[in-house]
Amino acid sequence: MRARIPLAILCVAVGSALAAGSAAEERPAPAEATAPSWGYDLARELMSPFCPGSSLADCPSSQAQAMRAWILVQAAAGRSREEVEAELLAHYGDQILAAPRARGFGLTAYAIPIGVFLAGGAVVWAFLRRQTREARAEPRSRAAPLAPDLERLVDEELGR
């Protein structure tokens, strides 16, 4: 037998789900969510000077937590992202950047991989071109020529 759900229970379940959804929409947003989102993005993009190898957002130290809070306060105060980033760079230097700047010596971090990729492509292109030229120049037969006495035996067998 198949169990049937009474219509009243089904209506109560659907109604409570809708009421829970509308109650969740009415809750006020936390204070952190009202700050401009660039404050959170900046914390994810900067490296932590307190936890080597970790972003500022991932560092568990209290200094990193204070710096994240400071960034959010600056964002809420209306300062631009560029101003806050420039102040942090002036205080902590280029070590706080997750990626090097694309100017001066930092440009080599972008130029070397591109150069290696292009050189590797040139080597592969030259190798393939040489291989196709050799293949066109001298077509190879698939079977090696037989010795005269073996060829005579094969002809006799084919004749039978």
Protein Blocks (a to p, Z undefined) as FASTA:
>chain_A
ZZdddfklmmmmmmmmmmmmmmmmmpccdfklmpcfklmmmmmmpccfklghiafklpmb
fklmmmmmmmmmmmmnopafklmmmmmmmmnommlpmbdcfehjllmmmmmmmmmmmmmm
mmmmmmmmmmmmmmmmmccdfbdcddfklmmmmmmmmmZZ
